[in-house]
């Protein structure tokens, strides 16, 4: 059979395999790394089981919900800022209209001081009557979006936690199935360590037939168990990555659900919001004409 490039040289087994040991000291020394290997793979497997089960603890679930709420609050803040900006834009247009109304047609000469004073008075009066209309509309629109966001968030959290709970049940079953294998590896490491100690206490000289036979059986059990543990560890690593991806997917789906609800609410409110701002601006222009017409 052709040796693959990743195969180790033949002398490696000659110097490490307990079944090829010739003396008791060699047997004791060669059994130690096997016990360490069994402990290592068992602990790695236990570590993955802990990592797999970690996201379903009480604190982790609390952080998951709080993270979703924080993201929704941030998105709501951006929408509220856009609503406030639309109100400021109208207020700035009204303010500019006051200045233009007093200044008259554009020309090369700057507006006289009395015109600036009159414009300031007009702006103040218009702001007193029209400003609250714009502020109330901005607040009403933001409150409606906020109410829709809270309702959608409650629903999204329930769906997300339901999915997480379903995933947790499957994960718990997997942990209960794999955990005995990790314990088996630790128990095997204990037997190997005990056998190494007996070989060392037996003194110097060649290996006795009964100790050699027991060592051969132990090494065979080690190869079978560690091979199974390594395979389980590899598969569990892939499963852990899948579970993490599923949790991220559940969170993203929940956020998308709330974000879509807020977007629909903004789209539904947009015509009425624009109409209310138009009416406030029209009221400002009417008031401006009325004030300017007074003696």
Long-range contacts (C-beta under 8 A, 24 or more apart in sequence): 17-219, 18-215, 18-218, 18-219, 19-215, 19-216, 19-219, 21-207, 21-215, 22-206, 22-207, 23-204, 23-205, 23-206, 23-207, 24-199, 24-200, 24-202, 24-203, 24-204, 24-205, 24-206, 24-207, 24-211, 25-199, 25-200, 25-204, 27-196, 27-199, 27-207, 27-211, 27-212, 27-215, 28-196, 28-197, 28-199, 28-200, 29-196, 31-192, 31-193, 31-195, 31-196, 31-199, 31-215, 31-218, 32-193, 32-196, 34-192, 34-219, 34-222, 35-189, 35-190, 35-192, 35-193, 35-196, 36-189, 37-222, 37-226, 38-185, 38-186, 38-188, 38-189, 38-192, 38-222, 38-225, 38-226, 38-229, 39-185, 39-186, 39-189, 41-185, 41-226, 41-229, 41-230, 41-233, 42-182, 42-183, 42-184, 42-185, 42-186, 42-189, 42-229, 43-182, 44-233, 45-178, 45-181, 45-182, 45-185, 45-229, 45-232, 45-233, 45-236, 46-179, 46-182, 48-233, 48-236, 48-237, 48-240, 49-175, 49-178, 49-179, 49-182, 49-236, 51-240, 52-171, 52-174, 52-175, 52-236, 52-239, 52-240, 52-243, 53-171, 53-172, 53-175, 55-164, 55-243, 55-244, 55-247, 56-164, 56-167, 56-168, 56-171, 56-172, 61-161, 61-164, 64-160, 64-164, 64-247, 64-251, 65-157, 65-160, 65-161, 67-251, 68-153, 68-156, 68-157, 68-160, 68-251, 68-254, 68-255, 68-258, 69-153, 71-255, 72-149, 72-153, 72-255, 72-258, 72-259, 75-149, 75-255, 75-258, 75-259, 75-262, 76-145, 76-146, 76-149, 76-262, 79-142, 79-145, 79-262, 79-266, 80-142, 80-145, 80-146, 83-138, 83-141, 83-142, 83-145, 83-273, 84-138, 84-142, 86-138, 86-273, 86-277, 87-134, 87-135, 87-137, 87-138, 87-277, 90-134, 90-277, 90-280, 90-281, 91-127, 91-131, 91-134, 93-281, 94-123, 94-126, 94-127, 94-130, 94-281, 94-284, 94-285, 95-123, 97-284, 97-285, 97-288, 98-122, 98-123, 98-126, 98-288, 99-123, 101-288, 101-292, 102-292, 122-288, 122-291, 122-292, 125-287, 125-291, 126-284, 126-287, 126-288, 126-291, 129-283, 129-284, 129-287, 130-280, 130-281, 130-283, 130-284, 130-287, 133-276, 133-279, 133-280, 133-283, 134-277, 134-280, 137-273, 137-276, 137-277, 137-280, 141-269, 141-273, 144-265, 144-269, 145-262, 145-265, 145-266, 145-269, 148-261, 148-262, 148-264, 148-265, 149-258, 149-261, 149-262, 149-265, 151-261, 152-257, 152-258, 152-260, 152-261, 152-262, 153-258, 155-257, 156-253, 156-254, 156-255, 156-257, 156-258, 157-254, 159-253, 159-254, 159-257, 160-250, 160-251, 160-253, 160-254, 163-246, 163-250, 164-247, 164-250, 167-243, 167-246, 167-247, 167-250, 171-243, 174-236, 174-239, 178-232, 178-236, 181-228, 181-229, 181-232, 182-229, 184-225, 184-229, 185-225, 185-226, 185-229, 188-221, 188-222, 188-225, 191-218, 192-218, 192-222
